[in-house]
Amino acid sequence: MDAEKTEQSFRIDRGKYEEVFSLLVKKVNSKDPERCYFNNNTFSLFPFAWGCDCPGSHDYPEGEHNEECAHKKPNFLYKPTGYELNWYKYPLRGAEENKKTQIYEFMDMINHCIQSLN
């Protein structure tokens, strides 16, 4: 029998992380950073999911969502480590990470993501 996967999340300090994260978001979509969609081999970036058409999902957010639904995707995924960030409505608002990081580690990830755009 497979062990049940438990997910742990950690609140981030928006004040510390926002300036660094905004550098990446502006590189990807400077016109509308709140609706950023991006995916490459290094990272993916998706906006907050405001709704979907999945069957049974009207009990948001506890409804059933298919695997491709935006509700199943992290808002930010750093692929080399599996690091994820999720937020409420706007980038980094009420954000939680799946792995506890220090600001210097986060800065290294964001720098790597920016380099991957070139």
C-alpha angles and dihedrals in degrees: 000000000000118000113248112255113239119199121211124191135190128206115238129215101250092198092059098041104036099076092051094044093047089062089064096041092051091051091053099042118357094172099058113009093172091064099045117155116180138146133176136143092282105043147351128216125195131171124241109287107243095184145326143204098240114140111259094010095119088097087073126219097009097048124110114276127187118240094260094051117120089234089067095051125083115240088234127019124183100201102200091065104017090243111164135193124193127184142178116255099314131046111285095354105142087349124184129191126209093219124042109244138179119232092252090055090049091049090053091052093049092047090052090050092051090049089052089062092066 
